[in-house]
Amino acid sequence: MPVLELPDIEDILASTVESGARNRRLLIKDKYQRQRRKEYAQHIHGIASRLAGVMQGLLISIDQVTLC
């Protein structure tokens, strides 16, 4: 059975970059752990949805795709 290796949560960036007052400098802020987990869950969900859609599109005879 083929296995897809998904990215780890450590692959999600730990900080954000914003422009400062009057766009003169960049502000680098650490993300909260909750935000990183949310972004990771959205990323994995997007990968799974895309994979399921591509599989059903390519292999018309498939009636069901199960993701565990």
DSSP file (Angstrom, degrees, kcal/mol; ACC not computed):
  #  RESIDUE AA STRUCTURE BP1 BP2  ACC     N-H-->O    O-->H-N    N-H-->O    O-->H-N    TCO  KAPPA ALPHA  PHI   PSI    X-CA   Y-CA   Z-CA
    1    1 A M              0   0    0      0, 0.0     2,-0.0     0, 0.0     0, 0.0   0.000 360.0 360.0 360.0 129.9    0.0    0.0    0.0
    2    2 A P        -     0   0    0      0, 0.0     2,-0.4     0, 0.0     0, 0.0  -0.359 360.0-153.1 -66.2 144.9    1.5    3.4   -0.9
    3    3 A V        -     0   0    0     -2,-0.0     2,-0.6     2,-0.0     0, 0.0  -0.973   4.4-152.4-123.2 134.5    2.3    5.7    1.9
    4    4 A L        -     0   0    0     -2,-0.4     2,-0.7     0, 0.0     0, 0.0  -0.927  13.0-143.9-105.8 122.5    2.4    9.5    1.8
    5    5 A E        -     0   0    0     -2,-0.6    -2,-0.0     0, 0.0     0, 0.0  -0.773  18.3-154.2 -88.9 118.9    4.7   11.2    4.3
    6    6 A L        -     0   0    0     -2,-0.7    38,-0.0     1,-0.1     0, 0.0  -0.536  24.7 -93.9 -89.8 156.3    3.1   14.4    5.5
    7    7 A P        -     0   0    0      0, 0.0     2,-0.1     0, 0.0    -1,-0.1  -0.276  39.7-116.3 -66.3 156.1    5.1   17.4    6.8
    8    8 A D    >   -     0   0    0      1,-0.1     3,-1.6     4,-0.0     4,-0.2  -0.468  24.3-110.2 -86.4 163.3    5.8   17.8   10.5
    9    9 A I  G >  S+     0   0    0      1,-0.3     3,-1.5     2,-0.2    -1,-0.1   0.763 116.0  69.4 -65.9 -23.4    4.4   20.7   12.6
   10   10 A E  G 3  S+     0   0    0      1,-0.3    -1,-0.3     4,-0.0     4,-0.1   0.691  86.8  68.0 -66.7 -17.0    8.0   21.9   12.9
   11   11 A D  G <  S+     0   0    0     -3,-1.6     2,-0.4     2,-0.1    -1,-0.3   0.623  80.1  92.8 -77.8 -12.8    7.8   22.8    9.2
   12   12 A I  S <  S-     0   0    0     -3,-1.5    24,-0.1    -4,-0.2    28,-0.0  -0.671  93.6-101.7 -80.4 133.8    5.3   25.5    9.9
   13   13 A L        -     0   0    0     -2,-0.4    -1,-0.1     1,-0.1    -2,-0.1  -0.254  23.3-150.6 -59.0 140.3    6.9   28.9   10.4
   14   14 A A  S    S+     0   0    0     -4,-0.1    17,-2.8    16,-0.1     2,-0.3   0.477  73.2  40.8 -92.5  -4.0    7.3   29.9   14.1
   15   15 A S  E     -A   30   0A   0     15,-0.3     2,-0.3     2,-0.0    15,-0.3  -0.935  66.2-138.8-141.5 163.9    7.1   33.6   13.5
   16   16 A T  E     -A   29   0A   0     13,-3.2    13,-2.5    -2,-0.3     2,-0.4  -0.863  12.9-142.7-119.4 156.8    5.3   36.3   11.5
   17   17 A V  E     +A   28   0A   0     -2,-0.3     2,-0.3    11,-0.2    11,-0.2  -0.984  22.3 172.6-123.4 129.1    6.7   39.4    9.7
   18   18 A E  E     -A   27   0A   0      9,-2.5     9,-3.8    -2,-0.4     2,-0.3  -0.929  36.0-106.9-130.4 154.5    4.8   42.7    9.6
   19   19 A S  E     -A   26   0A   0     -2,-0.3     7,-0.2     7,-0.2     3,-0.1  -0.640  39.2-134.2 -80.8 141.6    5.8   46.1    8.4
   20   20 A G    >   -     0   0    0      5,-3.8     3,-2.1    -2,-0.3    -1,-0.1   0.029  47.4 -41.9 -82.3-168.2    6.3   48.6   11.2
   21   21 A A  G >  S-     0   0    0      1,-0.3     3,-1.3     2,-0.2    -1,-0.2  -0.352 130.6  -0.8 -60.2 131.2    5.1   52.1   11.6
   22   22 A R  G 3  S-     0   0    0      1,-0.3    -1,-0.3    -3,-0.1    -2,-0.1   0.711 117.0 -85.0  58.5  24.0    5.3   54.1    8.4
   23   23 A N  G <  S+     0   0    0     -3,-2.1    -1,-0.3     2,-0.1    -2,-0.2   0.777  96.1 127.4  55.1  32.4    6.8   51.0    6.7
   24   24 A R  S <  S+     0   0    0     -3,-1.3     2,-0.3     1,-0.2    -1,-0.1   0.681  71.1  11.5 -91.9 -18.9   10.3   51.8    7.9
   25   25 A R  S    S-     0   0    0     -4,-0.2    -5,-3.8     2,-0.0     2,-0.4  -0.968  73.4-109.1-152.5 166.1   11.2   48.5    9.4
   26   26 A L  E     -A   19   0A   0     -2,-0.3     2,-0.6    -7,-0.2    -7,-0.2  -0.833  22.4-148.4-101.8 137.4   10.0   44.9    9.7
   27   27 A L  E     -A   18   0A   0     -9,-3.8    -9,-2.5    -2,-0.4     2,-0.6  -0.925   8.5-160.4-105.9 122.5    8.5   43.5   13.0
   28   28 A I  E     -A   17   0A   0     -2,-0.6     2,-0.4   -11,-0.2   -11,-0.2  -0.907  14.4-179.4-104.8 120.7    9.2   39.8   13.6
   29   29 A K  E     -A   16   0A   0    -13,-2.5   -13,-3.2    -2,-0.6     2,-0.2  -0.948  27.0-120.4-122.9 140.3    6.8   38.3   16.1
   30   30 A D  E     -A   15   0A   0     -2,-0.4   -15,-0.3   -15,-0.3     2,-0.2  -0.539  30.7-124.9 -74.0 142.8    6.7   34.7   17.4
   31   31 A K        -     0   0    0    -17,-2.8     2,-0.1    -2,-0.2    -1,-0.1  -0.578  24.4-108.6 -84.0 151.2    3.4   32.9   16.8
   32   32 A Y     >  -     0   0    0     -2,-0.2     4,-2.0     1,-0.1     3,-0.3  -0.478  27.5-116.9 -71.5 151.8    1.5   31.3   19.6
   33   33 A Q  H  > S+     0   0    0      1,-0.2     4,-2.3     2,-0.2     5,-0.2   0.859 115.9  57.8 -58.5 -36.1    1.5   27.5   19.7
   34   34 A R  H  > S+     0   0    0      1,-0.2     4,-2.1     2,-0.2    -1,-0.2   0.900 105.4  49.5 -62.2 -41.3   -2.2   27.5   19.2
   35   35 A Q  H  > S+     0   0    0     -3,-0.3     4,-2.6     2,-0.2    -1,-0.2   0.903 110.0  50.7 -65.1 -41.9   -1.8   29.5   15.9
   36   36 A R  H  X S+     0   0    0     -4,-2.0     4,-2.3     1,-0.2    -2,-0.2   0.905 110.6  49.1 -63.4 -40.7    0.9   27.1   14.7
   37   37 A R  H  X S+     0   0    0     -4,-2.3     4,-2.5     2,-0.2    -1,-0.2   0.893 111.4  50.1 -65.2 -38.9   -1.3   24.0   15.4
   38   38 A K  H  X S+     0   0    0     -4,-2.1     4,-2.3     2,-0.2    -2,-0.2   0.931 112.0  46.6 -64.3 -46.3   -4.3   25.7   13.6
   39   39 A E  H  X S+     0   0    0     -4,-2.6     4,-2.2     1,-0.2    -2,-0.2   0.882 112.5  51.2 -63.3 -38.5   -2.1   26.5   10.5
   40   40 A Y  H  X S+     0   0    0     -4,-2.3     4,-2.7     2,-0.2     5,-0.2   0.925 109.6  49.2 -64.2 -45.0   -0.7   22.9   10.6
   41   41 A A  H  X S+     0   0    0     -4,-2.5     4,-2.3     1,-0.2    -2,-0.2   0.903 112.2  48.5 -62.4 -41.1   -4.2   21.4   10.7
   42   42 A Q  H  X S+     0   0    0     -4,-2.3     4,-2.1     2,-0.2    -1,-0.2   0.893 111.9  50.0 -65.1 -39.2   -5.4   23.6    7.8
   43   43 A H  H  X S+     0   0    0     -4,-2.2     4,-2.2     2,-0.2    -2,-0.2   0.937 112.9  44.8 -64.6 -47.9   -2.3   22.6    5.8
   44   44 A I  H  X S+     0   0    0     -4,-2.7     4,-2.5     1,-0.2    -2,-0.2   0.897 112.6  52.0 -64.9 -40.4   -2.8   18.9    6.4
   45   45 A H  H  X S+     0   0    0     -4,-2.3     4,-2.6    -5,-0.2    -1,-0.2   0.900 109.4  50.5 -62.6 -40.6   -6.5   19.1    5.6
   46   46 A G  H  X S+     0   0    0     -4,-2.1     4,-2.3     2,-0.2    -2,-0.2   0.903 110.6  48.6 -63.8 -42.1   -5.7   20.9    2.4
   47   47 A I  H  X S+     0   0    0     -4,-2.2     4,-2.6     2,-0.2    -2,-0.2   0.933 113.2  47.5 -62.5 -46.0   -3.2   18.2    1.3
   48   48 A A  H  X S+     0   0    0     -4,-2.5     4,-2.4     2,-0.2    -2,-0.2   0.904 112.7  48.2 -64.0 -42.5   -5.7   15.4    2.1
   49   49 A S  H  X S+     0   0    0     -4,-2.6     4,-2.2     2,-0.2    -1,-0.2   0.919 113.3  47.6 -64.6 -43.1   -8.5   17.1    0.3
   50   50 A R  H  X S+     0   0    0     -4,-2.3     4,-2.5    -5,-0.2     5,-0.2   0.924 112.3  49.5 -63.5 -44.7   -6.4   17.8   -2.8
   51   51 A L  H  X S+     0   0    0     -4,-2.6     4,-2.4     1,-0.2    -2,-0.2   0.919 111.3  48.5 -61.7 -45.1   -5.1   14.2   -2.8
   52   52 A A  H  X S+     0   0    0     -4,-2.4     4,-2.2     1,-0.2    -1,-0.2   0.906 112.9  48.6 -63.0 -41.4   -8.6   12.7   -2.5
   53   53 A G  H  X S+     0   0    0     -4,-2.2     4,-2.0     2,-0.2    -2,-0.2   0.905 112.2  47.6 -65.9 -42.1   -9.8   14.9   -5.3
   54   54 A V  H  X S+     0   0    0     -4,-2.5     4,-2.4     2,-0.2     5,-0.3   0.906 111.3  51.4 -65.7 -41.6   -6.9   14.1   -7.6
   55   55 A M  H  X S+     0   0    0     -4,-2.4     4,-2.4     1,-0.2    -2,-0.2   0.924 112.6  44.7 -62.8 -44.0   -7.3   10.4   -7.0
   56   56 A Q  H  < S+     0   0    0     -4,-2.2    -1,-0.2     1,-0.2    -2,-0.2   0.849 113.9  51.0 -70.2 -31.8  -11.0   10.4   -7.8
   57   57 A G  H  < S+     0   0    0     -4,-2.0     3,-0.2    -5,-0.2    -2,-0.2   0.874 116.4  39.3 -70.8 -37.6  -10.4   12.5  -10.9
   58   58 A L  H  < S+     0   0    0     -4,-2.4     2,-0.8     1,-0.2    -2,-0.2   0.871 118.9  45.1 -80.5 -38.1   -7.7   10.3  -12.2
   59   59 A L    ><  -     0   0    0     -4,-2.4     3,-2.0    -5,-0.3    -1,-0.2  -0.791  64.9-179.4-112.7  88.6   -9.2    6.9  -11.4
   60   60 A I  T 3  S+     0   0    0     -2,-0.8    -1,-0.2     1,-0.3    -2,-0.1   0.766  76.9  65.8 -61.2 -28.0  -12.9    7.1  -12.4
   61   61 A S  T 3  S+     0   0    0     -3,-0.1     2,-0.4     2,-0.0    -1,-0.3   0.593  77.8 102.7 -74.6  -7.8  -13.5    3.6  -11.2
   62   62 A I    <   -     0   0    0     -3,-2.0     3,-0.1    -7,-0.2    -3,-0.0  -0.632  45.1-179.6 -77.3 127.3  -12.8    4.6   -7.5
   63   63 A D        +     0   0    0     -2,-0.4     2,-0.3     1,-0.3    -1,-0.2   0.710  67.1  20.5 -94.5 -25.7  -16.0    5.0   -5.5
   64   64 A Q        -     0   0    0      2,-0.0     2,-0.4    -8,-0.0    -1,-0.3  -1.000  55.7-158.9-150.0 141.3  -14.5    6.0   -2.2
   65   65 A V        -     0   0    0     -2,-0.3     2,-0.5    -3,-0.1   -13,-0.1  -0.991  14.9-160.5-120.2 127.0  -11.2    7.4   -0.9
   66   66 A T        -     0   0    0     -2,-0.4     2,-0.5   -14,-0.0    -2,-0.0  -0.934   3.0-166.1-112.7 127.4  -10.4    6.8    2.8
   67   67 A L              0   0    0     -2,-0.5    -2,-0.0     1,-0.1   -19,-0.0  -0.950 360.0 360.0-111.3 126.9   -7.8    8.9    4.6
   68   68 A C              0   0    0     -2,-0.5    -1,-0.1     0, 0.0    -2,-0.0   0.377 360.0 360.0-111.2 360.0   -6.6    7.7    8.0
